[in-house]
Amino acid sequence: MTAANSAPRLSAWRFVLGFGVVSLFGDFVYEGARSVTGPVLATLGASAVVVGIVTGVGEAAALLLRLVSGPLADRSRRFWSWAIAGYAITVLAVPLLGYAGVLWVASGLVIAERVGKAVRSPAKDAILSFATSGIGRGRGFAIQEALDQVGAIIGPLVVAGMLLITGDDYGPSLAVLAIPGLIALGLVLWLRSRAPDPEAYEPRTTATAVPEPRGKLPLVFWRYAAFCGTTMLGFATFGVLSFHMVDQHILPAPMIPVLYAAVMGIDALAAAGTGLLYDRFGPRVLLALPPIAALIPVFAFTESVVPVVIGSLLWGAALGVQESTLRATVADLVPAARRGTAYGMFAVVVGVCTAIGGMIAGGLYDVSIPALITFTIAAQGAALVVFLAGALRDRSSASRTPPTGA
């Protein structure tokens, strides 16, 4: 392919917006399905333990496969192939889930949806990192995350509406998700035709400015991953928050999805705002994440409606920072040649810490809510220490580096 043929025929802004729309329809599909995964499996005879195992295996697959898909995307440079394959798996798996008929087939489709996300995510993030290099990575990833959350709101609401219309028939309620799925896949194919070589968006002088030995990631990346992982150790999942709301009779069960939709809206706004701030102030904006996360249990685990709602909205704000600014920072820390690997490894670190943090939060909730609040504050304090220690180390190293020509 010649340079002329591989040059993007879309501006970077239009490309990023186009991929944002892809993310919108993608989240429409898989968040719509995930909102009823438990009930679907239950109708086929699954117990709570089986549901936990199936969803846990799915999340584990989504994490561990990124250790493979990320490096392979880097080696092959076939980012589009990985992204298209991942979306295709999701588009096939989700609409079939409602017609599975037997538990083992449904379980396989739930896991397949997570596999699709694992296949596409490192390549998709790498593609976006190239396209956002000239327009501001914070802003670019924020737009993508904001549109993500629009889909995350619409998908579950559409499935809920279909269940109401069909009398709780999961077949057509999930089959309707094939429509946004095909739209997402068609848009990805169109974007590939308009920008066959997404690396062309990033100037070569930038992409190769900090060459790294093959197989290694910069030390600063690992310090950053340690900071993000530590924040997630003290970050209760929404599952724990919603359990508290129902267990303590704070909100009726039908109101939980409505609150979750509001949380996703706050997620989108926080992503847009912190993305713009990131482009102006850099990684320093991440210093706001631990204090926000520390406040979540202080409000969310009370027994009054207003504080619980405030805590949930803070949870959404923290999630927006994580999903946009954190990915932009990875792109700025890692050379282009290693970004697929970096995104895969970063997802594993954060995902494992999220799982551990969720288990700790659930365990401490059963023992003592004050203990849960104390642990969360301590974990976020430790995250701040990790961040500041890394910043001081980098500043010290820079001060010892002789100026050019010395």
BAFIDO-229356 format. One line per 8 residues: number of its first residue (from 1); for each residue x, y, z of N, C-alpha, C. Coordinates in steps of 0.02 Angstrom, whole numbers, plus 50000, padded with zeros to 5 digits. Atoms other than C-alpha are relative to their C-alpha. Example, Ala and Ser with C-alpha at 12.3 -4.5 7.8 and 13.67 -1.06 7.14 Angstrom:
% residues 2
1) 50045/49941/50000/50615/49775/50390/50045/50060/50000 | 49958/49941/49997/50684/49947/50357/49961/50055/50037
//
This chain:
% residues 406
1) 50043/49940/50000/50000/50000/50000/50044/50062/50000 | 49959/49940/50005/50073/50167/49948/49981/50049/50055 | 50013/49949/49949/50087/50315/50065/49938/50040/49983 | 50059/49961/50020/49956/50408/49963/49935/49962/50014 | 50060/50040/49989/49833/50263/49975/49985/49990/50074 | 50010/50013/49928/49860/50241/50163/49988/50064/50039 | 50011/49937/49964/49844/50426/50206/49927/50006/50019 | 50069/49993/49978/49686/50460/50309/49962/50049/49957
9) 50043/49956/50038/49542/50536/50212/49948/50033/50045 | 50040/49965/49951/49460/50599/50371/50046/50041/50045 | 49960/49962/49951/49523/50736/50485/50001/49961/50065 | 49995/50035/49936/49578/50678/50656/49937/50009/50042 | 50060/49987/49961/49427/50760/50737/49942/49957/49976 | 50056/50040/50027/49303/50675/50620/50011/49926/50014 | 49985/50071/49986/49391/50509/50644/49984/49983/50073 | 50013/50012/49929/49384/50523/50834/49925/50000/50015
17) 50072/49998/49990/49201/50573/50829/49967/49937/49971 | 50027/50060/50030/49165/50428/50711/50010/49939/50045 | 49986/50057/49955/49249/50305/50830/49959/50007/50064 | 50043/49990/49942/49151/50384/50972/49930/49973/49987 | 50066/50026/50017/48990/50341/50881/50001/49924/49998 | 49992/50073/49997/49055/50163/50859/49995/49976/50072 | 50002/50019/49929/49082/50155/51047/49930/50007/50028 | 50069/49991/49977/48907/50223/51076/49958/49938/49983
25) 50040/50058/50020/48828/50082/50975/50027/49935/50031 | 49971/50059/49968/48950/49955/51048/49976/49993/50071 | 50024/50003/49931/48902/50000/51226/49924/49989/50002 | 50072/50013/50007/48719/50002/51173/49989/49924/50002 | 50008/50072/50005/48741/49817/51132/50019/49964/50065 | 49978/50044/49946/48846/49746/51272/49977/50023/50069 | 50028/49979/49936/48784/49855/51415/49926/49982/50004 | 50069/50024/50001/48607/49813/51361/49996/49928/50021
33) 49999/50071/49982/48650/49629/51374/50021/49989/50072 | 49975/50010/49932/48747/49645/51536/49949/50019/50053 | 50051/49979/49951/48599/49730/51620/49952/49944/50018 | 50046/50056/49985/48502/49565/51611/50035/49932/49998 | 49963/50064/50002/48640/49433/51610/49977/49953/50055 | 50021/50041/49943/48594/49370/51783/49931/49970/49991 | 50068/50027/50010/48406/49354/51750/49996/49949/49943 | 50002/50047/50056/48437/49268/51581/50026/49932/50023
41) 49972/50063/49976/48548/49136/51662/49954/49967/50051 | 50045/50027/49949/48425/49117/51806/49940/49965/49968 | 50057/50033/50033/48282/49075/51686/50018/49932/49972 | 49976/50065/50026/48389/48931/51622/50022/49953/50055 | 49986/50044/49944/48412/48860/51796/50064/50014/50038 | 49937/49984/49966/48572/48945/51852/49987/50024/50071 | 50002/49974/49931/48600/48974/52038/50043/50063/50003 | 49959/49940/49991/48682/49130/52108/50074/49983/49993
49) 49930/50021/50005/48845/49033/52120/50020/49992/49927 | 49984/50010/50071/48837/48984/51936/50005/50067/49964 | 49997/49933/50031/48799/49163/51884/50066/50034/50018 | 49937/49971/49979/48949/49221/51986/50059/49970/49964 | 49944/50034/50035/49062/49090/51907/50003/50021/49927 | 50001/49984/50072/49006/49127/51729/50023/50072/49988 | 49979/49930/50010/49022/49316/51745/50072/50010/50021 | 49930/49994/49978/49186/49296/51840/50048/49973/49947
57) 49958/50028/50054/49258/49183/51704/50002/50047/49941 | 50002/49952/50056/49200/49309/51574/50046/50059/50012 | 49957/49943/49984/49288/49452/51662/50073/49979/49999 | 49931/50025/50000/49445/49347/51687/50025/49991/49929 | 49981/50009/50070/49446/49302/51503/50013/50067/49967 | 49992/49933/50030/49423/49485/51455/50066/50031/50021 | 49937/49972/49976/49575/49530/51561/50060/49962/49972 | 49941/50039/50017/49694/49387/51526/50013/49998/49924
65) 49990/50001/50072/49664/49384/51338/50033/50064/49974 | 49967/49938/50022/49723/49564/51328/50076/49994/50004 | 49928/50012/49998/49895/49501/51375/50024/49970/49934 | 49983/50030/50065/49890/49410/51208/49981/50048/49944 | 50023/49959/50056/49787/49526/51097/50040/50065/49994 | 49961/49938/50003/49886/49682/51145/50067/49991/49966 | 49935/50010/50034/50061/49616/51101/49992/49977/49927 | 50008/50022/50069/49995/49529/50944/49980/50058/49954
73) 50017/49941/50040/49917/49691/50884/50062/50043/49987 | 49938/49962/50010/50084/49778/50912/50045/49967/49948 | 49954/50034/50046/50183/49645/50819/49974/50001/49928 | 50028/50004/50067/50065/49630/50672/49985/50068/49970 | 50022/49933/50020/50016/49815/50665/49933/49997/49963 | 50065/50008/50032/49847/49749/50605/49945/50020/50050 | 50046/49976/49949/49748/49856/50725/49927/49995/49978 | 50069/50004/50025/49594/49861/50615/49974/49929/50003
81) 50023/50070/50001/49586/49672/50600/49978/49978/50070 | 50017/50018/49931/49586/49651/50789/49936/50036/50023 | 50060/49962/49979/49456/49788/50815/49937/49971/49967 | 50057/50026/50036/49340/49719/50681/49981/49931/50026 | 50014/50067/49974/49356/49540/50745/49965/50004/50068 | 50031/49993/49934/49313/49596/50922/49928/50022/49997 | 50069/49978/50007/49158/49690/50869/49956/49946/49969 | 50039/50053/50032/49103/49545/50759/49980/49946/50050
89) 50016/50050/49949/49112/49423/50906/49941/50024/50043 | 50054/49973/49958/49002/49538/51011/49934/50003/49962 | 50061/49995/50040/48877/49567/50870/49967/49932/49991 | 50027/50068/50007/48857/49378/50851/49975/49973/50066 | 50015/50032/49935/48854/49330/51035/49938/50029/50034 | 50053/49969/49959/48733/49456/51112/49930/49985/49975 | 50069/50013/50021/48578/49437/51001/49978/49927/50008 | 50016/50070/49993/48588/49247/51016/49987/49980/50072
97) 50004/50018/49929/48592/49251/51207/49929/49985/50022 | 50070/50009/49979/48404/49267/51227/49968/49937/49973 | 50027/50061/50031/48375/49113/51117/50043/49939/50016 | 49952/50055/49987/48511/49003/51195/49964/49935/50018 | 50039/50059/49985/48385/48882/51269/50027/49955/50056 | 49968/50041/49948/48509/48788/51379/50055/50040/50034 | 49955/49960/49959/48622/48851/51516/50070/50003/49973 | 49930/50000/50021/48789/48797/51445/50011/50042/49938
105) 49994/49958/50060/48756/48884/51279/49998/50074/50020 | 50006/49931/49977/48701/49044/51366/50064/50022/50036 | 49938/49984/49964/48854/49038/51479/50057/50013/49950 | 49948/49990/50051/48967/49019/51327/49993/50066/49963 | 50012/49936/50034/48886/49169/51243/50017/50059/50045 | 49981/49947/49953/48908/49276/51400/50076/50009/50000 | 49926/49997/50001/49093/49232/51402/50025/50025/49933 | 49979/49978/50066/49107/49258/51214/49995/50076/49992
113) 50006/49927/50004/49044/49437/51231/50059/50034/50033 | 49942/49972/49966/49184/49473/51355/50064/49988/49959 | 49942/50014/50042/49310/49389/51239/50003/50050/49943 | 50001/49950/50053/49254/49505/51100/50029/50066/50022 | 49973/49937/49974/49293/49655/51209/50075/49995/50010 | 49928/50009/49990/49464/49583/51253/50038/50002/49935 | 49966/50003/50065/49506/49555/51070/50007/50071/49971 | 49998/49935/50034/49462/49732/51014/50030/50056/50041
121) 49984/49941/49960/49503/49845/51161/50071/50026/49993 | 49933/49971/50008/49695/49858/51153/50011/50032/49932 | 49992/49972/50068/49690/49884/50964/49961/50065/49992 | 50042/49941/50006/49547/50009/50976/50032/50059/50037 | 49969/49946/49962/49636/50110/51111/50063/50025/49966 | 49940/49980/50036/49797/50109/51010/49982/50044/49940 | 50022/49960/50057/49704/50172/50856/49981/50071/50022 | 50020/49934/49975/49628/50313/50957/50059/50041/50025
129) 49941/49963/49976/49796/50357/51034/50037/50033/49941 | 49969/49970/50058/49864/50388/50858/49959/50061/49977 | 50044/49948/50027/49714/50492/50804/49996/50061/50046 | 50006/49944/49953/49712/50599/50962/50065/50036/50013 | 49934/49971/49985/49897/50642/50958/50003/50075/49983 | 49996/49931/50021/49867/50806/50867/49943/50044/50023 | 50058/49960/49979/49701/50861/50943/49992/50003/50075 | 50004/50002/49927/49733/50828/51127/49972/49933/50022
137) 50022/50068/49982/49726/50653/51198/49946/50001/50053 | 50051/49997/49949/49628/50703/51351/49932/50014/49970 | 50062/49981/50032/49495/50785/51244/49972/49943/49957 | 50021/50053/50045/49491/50644/51117/49972/49940/50037 | 50025/50057/49962/49474/50503/51243/49938/50018/50040 | 50060/49978/49963/49347/50606/51341/49938/49997/49956 | 50057/50003/50046/49235/50622/51188/49979/49928/49989 | 50016/50070/50011/49247/50436/51158/49965/49970/50060
145) 50031/50026/49939/49204/50397/51340/49930/50028/50009 | 50066/49970/49992/49059/50520/51342/49949/49966/49954 | 50045/50034/50046/48982/50439/51188/49989/49927/50021 | 50007/50066/49970/49017/50269/51267/49942/49998/50049 | 50049/50000/49947/48908/50316/51413/49930/50015/49975 | 50065/49991/50030/48767/50377/51302/49971/49932/49981 | 50021/50067/50017/48759/50200/51234/49985/49958/50061 | 50010/50038/49939/48774/50129/51410/49935/50017/50034
153) 50065/49980/49972/48619/50226/51460/49943/49973/49956 | 50055/50018/50046/48515/50189/51304/49989/49924/49999 | 50006/50072/50008/48553/50002/51293/49956/49967/50053 | 50042/50031/49949/48483/49946/51462/49927/50025/49999 | 50068/49974/50002/48332/50062/51442/49960/49969/49942 | 50034/50032/50057/48292/49988/51270/49982/49928/50018 | 50015/50069/49980/48305/49811/51339/49943/49998/50050 | 50055/49997/49952/48193/49859/51485/49933/50013/49965
161) 50061/49986/50038/48066/49932/51364/49976/49940/49961 | 50018/50060/50037/48070/49775/51256/49971/49946/50045 | 50026/50050/49952/48044/49664/51408/49929/50018/50020 | 50068/49977/49982/47892/49769/51454/49951/49985/49943 | 50043/50010/50058/47822/49756/51277/49987/49926/49988 | 50006/50072/50018/47855/49569/51255/49980/49956/50059 | 50018/50041/49942/47805/49513/51429/50059/49960/50026 | 49939/50031/49973/47982/49475/51490/50028/49944/49956
169) 49971/50048/50047/48033/49378/51333/50070/50024/49981 | 49931/49978/50011/48222/49387/51326/50023/49990/49928 | 49980/50011/50069/48232/49322/51147/49998/50064/49958 | 50003/49938/50040/48168/49476/51052/50031/50060/50036 | 49972/49943/49962/48227/49592/51192/50075/50006/49989 | 49929/49998/50014/48407/49544/51158/50014/49999/49925 | 49990/50002/50072/48387/49509/50972/50000/50070/49969 | 50003/49932/50026/48345/49693/50945/50069/50034/50003
177) 49934/49971/49994/48524/49731/50997/50044/49985/49939 | 49963/50013/50062/48582/49658/50831/50002/50063/49956 | 50003/49940/50043/48530/49822/50749/50057/50049/50017 | 49943/49957/49985/48651/49937/50844/50067/49965/49991 | 49939/50037/50010/48780/49798/50834/50024/50003/49929 | 49982/49996/50071/48776/49794/50645/50019/50070/49979 | 49981/49931/50015/48781/49983/50639/50072/50013/50023 | 49932/49991/49974/48938/49982/50749/50051/49966/49954
185) 49954/50037/50043/49021/49849/50640/50007/50034/49932 | 49996/49965/50064/48976/49942/50480/50040/50065/50004 | 49962/49938/49991/49047/50105/50549/50075/49986/50006 | 49929/50017/49994/49211/50019/50595/50029/49985/49931 | 49976/50015/50067/49227/49951/50418/50006/50063/49958 | 49996/49937/50037/49190/50124/50348/50060/50042/50022 | 49943/49962/49976/49319/50206/50460/50065/49971/49975 | 49939/50031/50027/49449/50079/50404/50010/50021/49927
193) 49993/49981/50070/49412/50124/50223/50023/50072/49993 | 49981/49929/50002/49438/50309/50263/50068/50013/50031 | 49935/49991/49968/49593/50286/50371/50032/49931/50009 | 49973/50068/49996/49675/50120/50328/50063/49994/50043 | 49941/49999/49958/49835/50169/50419/49991/50053/50054 | 50013/49949/49948/49783/50255/50582/50063/50029/50030 | 49937/49973/49974/49966/50275/50632/50021/50062/49964 | 49983/49941/50039/49978/50407/50497/49976/50064/50033
201) 50024/49941/49964/49882/50525/50612/50053/50028/50047 | 49949/49979/49952/50030/50531/50731/50066/50013/49965 | 49936/49985/50033/50187/50619/50668/50053/49950/50021 | 49949/50051/49985/50330/50496/50656/50050/50024/50051 | 49951/49974/49951/50443/50611/50756/49974/49992/50070 | 50030/50010/49934/50320/50597/50900/49998/49926/50017 | 50009/50071/49987/50288/50412/50881/50065/49966/50018 | 49936/50034/49987/50474/50369/50888/50046/50041/50043
209) 49958/49955/49960/50535/50505/51005/50034/49965/50058 | 49972/50034/49942/50563/50386/51150/50002/49925/49985 | 49999/50070/50017/50614/50217/51078/50013/49957/50061 | 49992/50046/49944/50602/50071/51198/50026/49933/49975 | 49979/50066/50021/50689/49902/51192/49940/49956/49989 | 50055/50045/50016/50579/49768/51116/49982/49959/50061 | 50024/50041/49945/50472/49683/51246/49998/50036/50067 | 50000/49964/49936/50493/49817/51381/49955/50061/49996
217) 50040/49939/49993/50379/49955/51440/50037/50047/50047 | 49963/49952/49958/50445/50115/51520/49984/49992/50074 | 50011/50004/49928/50467/50117/51708/49945/50047/50022 | 50052/49952/49981/50356/50271/51718/49930/49971/49988 | 50064/50033/50012/50215/50166/51643/49981/49955/50059 | 50015/50046/49944/50229/50038/51783/49983/50038/50063 | 50018/49959/49941/50228/50174/51916/49930/50027/49993 | 50067/49974/50013/50073/50246/51836/49948/49944/50009
225) 50046/50057/49991/49990/50074/51829/49992/49984/50074 | 50004/50013/49928/50033/50051/52013/49953/50050/50034 | 50044/49948/49973/49946/50216/52054/49927/49983/49985 | 50069/50015/50020/49789/50168/51956/49975/49937/50035 | 50020/50061/49967/49786/49993/52029/49985/50012/50074 | 50012/49985/49929/49799/50062/52206/49935/50037/50010 | 50065/49966/49994/49652/50179/52177/49943/49950/49995 | 50054/50048/50010/49548/50031/52119/49993/49951/50058
233) 50005/50042/49940/49590/49930/52275/49951/50030/50050 | 50046/49967/49954/49490/50059/52371/49941/50030/49964 | 50055/49974/50042/49347/50077/52246/49945/49947/49998 | 50054/50049/49998/49186/49984/52286/49964/49999/49933 | 50038/50005/50062/49091/49918/52135/49929/50025/50010 | 50070/49978/49995/48917/49981/52094/49956/49943/50025 | 50038/50056/49974/48857/49806/52133/49994/50002/50076 | 50001/49995/49927/48905/49831/52316/49956/50059/50021
241) 50040/49941/49984/48827/50005/52317/49925/49985/49992 | 50071/50014/50012/48663/49943/52242/49974/49948/50049 | 50020/50049/49949/48659/49794/52361/49981/50036/50065 | 50013/49962/49939/48667/49917/52506/49933/50037/49995 | 50063/49963/50009/48523/50019/52434/49939/49955/50010 | 50056/50047/49994/48410/49867/52423/49998/49968/50069 | 49996/50035/49936/48471/49780/52580/49974/50044/50058 | 50022/49954/49947/48438/49935/52687/49934/50035/49983
249) 50065/49972/50020/48275/49976/52595/50003/50076/49990 | 49991/49928/50013/48343/50146/52543/49965/50020/49935 | 50035/49988/50063/48278/50135/52364/49966/49935/49979 | 50032/50061/50027/48153/50014/52286/50040/49973/49941 | 49959/50031/50052/48232/49891/52165/49990/50031/49931 | 50008/49971/50068/48152/49968/52007/50035/50067/49991 | 49967/49935/50006/48236/50134/52047/50075/49994/49990 | 49927/50009/50006/48412/50060/52044/50023/50012/49928
257) 49979/49986/50069/48423/50056/51852/49995/50074/49981 | 50008/49929/50014/48359/50235/51846/50059/50039/50029 | 49942/49968/49970/48495/50290/51967/50063/49984/49961 | 49941/50020/50039/48623/50191/51866/50005/50041/49935 | 50000/49959/50060/48571/50286/51710/50026/50071/50015 | 49975/49934/49979/48601/50450/51804/50074/49998/50013 | 49928/50009/49987/48770/50384/51860/50039/50000/49935 | 49966/50002/50065/48817/50348/51679/50002/50070/49968
265) 50000/49931/50025/48767/50527/51635/50055/50041/50033 | 49946/49965/49965/48884/50595/51769/50068/49975/49976 | 49939/50029/50028/49018/50477/51704/50019/50036/49936 | 49987/49966/50064/49002/50557/51531/50023/50072/50011 | 49981/49931/49987/49010/50735/51599/50070/50005/50031 | 49934/49999/49967/49160/50696/51710/50055/49983/49950 | 49950/50018/50051/49251/50614/51564/50016/50060/49956 | 49989/49942/50043/49225/50768/51455/50039/50055/50036
273) 49967/49946/49962/49277/50891/51591/50073/49985/50016 | 49931/50016/49982/49433/50800/51651/50044/49991/49938 | 49961/50006/50062/49485/50764/51472/50026/50068/49977 | 49978/49932/50018/49490/50951/51434/50053/50025/50048 | 49950/49978/49950/49584/50985/51596/50066/49963/49991 | 49938/50038/50011/49709/50847/51556/50042/50031/49945 | 49961/49970/50054/49758/50930/51393/50033/50065/50021 | 49971/49937/49978/49793/51091/51488/50051/49990/50056
281) 49958/50007/49941/49870/51028/51650/50038/49934/50004 | 49964/50064/50000/49929/50852/51609/49976/49954/50056 | 50020/50051/49951/49927/50705/51731/49984/50027/50070 | 50016/49972/49934/49911/50823/51880/49925/49997/50016 | 50072/50002/49987/49722/50818/51856/49980/49935/50035 | 50016/50064/49969/49728/50637/51916/50005/50003/50075 | 49998/49992/49928/49765/50700/52090/49931/50008/50030 | 50068/49993/49975/49579/50733/52104/49965/49933/50009
289) 50033/50065/49998/49537/50548/52083/49998/49969/50070 | 50004/50031/49934/49587/50480/52255/49954/50036/50049 | 50048/49969/49954/49493/50614/52354/49927/49986/49983 | 50069/50016/50020/49335/50584/52252/49983/49929/50020 | 50013/50070/49983/49350/50396/52274/49995/49989/50075 | 50002/50007/49927/49381/50417/52462/49933/50022/50028 | 50064/49974/49976/49218/50513/52481/49941/49954/49984 | 50057/50041/50023/49110/50382/52393/49968/49961/50058
297) 50033/50039/49948/49083/50263/52541/49974/50042/50058 | 50023/49956/49946/49064/50408/52663/49927/50019/49989 | 50069/49983/50017/48904/50455/52572/49958/49938/49983 | 50039/50053/50029/48851/50295/52485/49976/49948/50050 | 50018/50052/49953/48845/50181/52637/49964/50027/50062 | 50044/49975/49947/48732/50290/52743/49931/49968/49991 | 50067/50030/50003/48548/50251/52770/49947/50051/49979 | 50046/49948/50024/48471/50408/52692/50006/50006/49924
305) 50002/49999/50073/48421/50431/52511/50048/50050/49970 | 49959/49948/50031/48508/50596/52474/50075/49985/50003 | 49928/50016/49999/48683/50548/52536/50017/49940/49955 | 49987/50059/50041/48669/50379/52449/50002/50019/49926 | 50000/49977/50070/48625/50464/52284/50063/50040/49986 | 49938/49961/50009/48770/50586/52308/50060/49953/49993 | 49945/50049/50004/48889/50440/52339/50001/49964/49934 | 50004/50034/50064/48827/50352/52183/50023/50045/49943
313) 49979/49953/50053/48852/50508/52076/50075/50013/50004 | 49927/49994/49994/49028/50527/52147/50033/49939/49969 | 49974/50062/50032/49057/50346/52093/50003/50009/49924 | 50001/49988/50072/49006/50395/51917/50053/50050/49978 | 49948/49950/50016/49122/50547/51920/50069/49968/50000 | 49935/50034/49996/49269/50439/51974/50009/49954/49940 | 49996/50045/50058/49229/50313/51837/50015/50038/49937 | 49987/49960/50059/49228/50451/51707/50073/50021/49994
321) 49929/49983/50000/49402/50506/51758/50041/49939/49979 | 49962/50061/50014/49465/50327/51751/49996/49981/49927 | 50009/50027/50067/49392/50284/51583/50025/50046/49944 | 49976/49955/50053/49453/50438/51489/50072/50022/50011 | 49934/49970/49987/49602/50525/51568/50053/49946/50009 | 49950/50052/49988/49688/50365/51622/50026/49971/49935 | 49978/50028/50064/49692/50297/51445/50040/50051/49960 | 49961/49949/50034/49754/50463/51377/50071/50002/50027
329) 49934/49998/49969/49898/50459/51500/50043/49942/49976 | 49962/50057/50026/49951/50285/51443/50030/50016/49932 | 49975/49983/50066/49966/50350/51266/50058/50049/50003 | 49946/49951/49994/50078/50493/51323/50062/49970/50031 | 49943/50029/49966/50190/50378/51424/50036/49946/49959 | 49973/50058/50034/50218/50237/51300/50009/50015/49925 | 49989/49990/50071/50295/50244/51125/49948/49963/49958 | 50051/50028/50043/50179/50203/50980/50010/49925/49988
337) 49986/50070/50016/50265/50037/50946/49979/49952/50054 | 50016/50045/49945/50216/49968/51116/49931/50014/50030 | 50063/49979/49968/50044/50044/51146/49948/49945/50006 | 50047/50054/49993/49940/49890/51109/50016/49957/50061 | 49978/50038/49941/50042/49794/51237/49986/50038/50064 | 50010/49959/49940/50032/49938/51360/49926/50001/50021 | 50071/49999/49983/49843/49950/51349/49976/49933/50027 | 50019/50066/49975/49825/49763/51371/50025/49989/50071
345) 49972/50009/49933/49941/49760/51523/49966/50046/50050 | 50033/49953/49955/49861/49915/51598/49931/49975/50021 | 50066/50027/49985/49689/49836/51585/50003/49943/50049 | 49993/50057/49954/49751/49680/51673/50014/50025/50071 | 49983/49974/49933/49829/49778/51818/49939/50031/50033 | 50058/49965/49972/49676/49888/51842/49943/49951/50012 | 50054/50048/49992/49555/49743/51816/50009/49954/50060 | 49987/50043/49943/49638/49629/51941/49991/50038/50066
353) 50008/49960/49939/49646/49768/52070/49926/50017/50013 | 50071/49987/49992/49463/49809/52036/49964/49939/50030 | 50031/50061/49973/49414/49628/52068/50017/49990/50073 | 49979/50008/49930/49515/49621/52228/49966/50053/50043 | 50033/49947/49963/49446/49789/52283/49926/49986/50011 | 50071/50016/49992/49268/49731/52251/49989/49946/50053 | 50006/50053/49949/49296/49574/52355/50012/50028/50070 | 49986/49970/49935/49372/49675/52496/49941/50042/50024
361) 50057/49957/49982/49229/49800/52492/49940/49958/50022 | 50056/50043/49982/49099/49661/52494/50011/49966/50067 | 49986/50033/49936/49186/49571/52637/49997/50047/50059 | 50002/49951/49945/49209/49727/52743/49929/50025/50012 | 50069/49978/49992/49029/49778/52710/49963/49954/50049 | 50033/50048/49956/48970/49619/52797/50025/50004/50071 | 49969/49998/49933/49088/49650/52943/49987/50067/50034 | 50005/49933/49969/49088/49838/52973/50005/50053/49946
369) 49998/49945/50048/49043/49986/52864/50053/50052/50019 | 49944/49955/49983/49160/50101/52964/50068/49973/49980 | 49937/50030/50022/49299/49978/52927/50009/50006/49924 | 49998/49992/50072/49255/49985/52742/50019/50072/49981 | 49984/49929/50014/49261/50176/52744/50073/50014/50017 | 49930/49990/49980/49427/50173/52837/50048/49970/49949 | 49957/50033/50049/49503/50050/52714/50003/50041/49935 | 50003/49961/50062/49445/50154/52565/50043/50063/50005
377) 49961/49939/49991/49520/50314/52634/50074/49984/50002 | 49930/50019/49996/49683/50224/52674/50028/49981/49931 | 49977/50019/50067/49694/50149/52499/50009/50060/49955 | 49993/49940/50041/49664/50317/52416/50059/50043/50023 | 49940/49965/49976/49795/50396/52529/50064/49968/49975 | 49942/50035/50027/49918/50262/52475/50009/50015/49926 | 49995/49983/50071/49876/50299/52293/50031/50069/49989 | 49970/49933/50005/49918/50483/52319/50075/49997/50013
385) 49929/50007/49985/50084/50433/52396/50037/49970/49940 | 49968/50030/50059/50124/50322/52246/50007/50051/49944 | 49998/49950/50053/50081/50462/52125/50053/50053/50014 | 49953/49947/49983/50180/50596/52216/50072/49975/50002 | 49933/50027/49998/50329/50483/52244/50027/49991/49930 | 49978/50007/50069/50336/50444/52058/50015/50067/49968 | 49988/49934/50028/50321/50628/52013/50065/50030/50026 | 49937/49974/49972/50463/50675/52132/50060/49964/49971
393) 49945/50039/50029/50572/50534/52063/50014/50023/49929 | 49990/49977/50068/50543/50592/51885/50031/50069/49998 | 49972/49933/49997/50581/50772/51932/50074/49998/50019 | 49930/50007/49979/50741/50719/52020/50043/49974/49943 | 49963/50027/50056/50795/50617/51869/50012/50053/49946 | 49994/49948/50050/50761/50764/51754/50053/50051/50020 | 49952/49950/49976/50865/50881/51863/50072/49975/49994 | 49932/50027/50005/51014/50762/51851/50021/49990/49928
401) 49984/50009/50070/51003/50749/51662/50034/50063/49972 | 49966/49940/50026/51132/50867/51582/49965/50027/49939 | 50032/49970/50059/51064/50989/51454/50034/49980/49936 | 49973/50017/50066/51088/50956/51269/50061/50043/49985 | 49940/49964/50018/51263/51002/51214/50047/50011/50058 | 49957/49990/49942/51334/51000/51390/50062/49957/49996
//
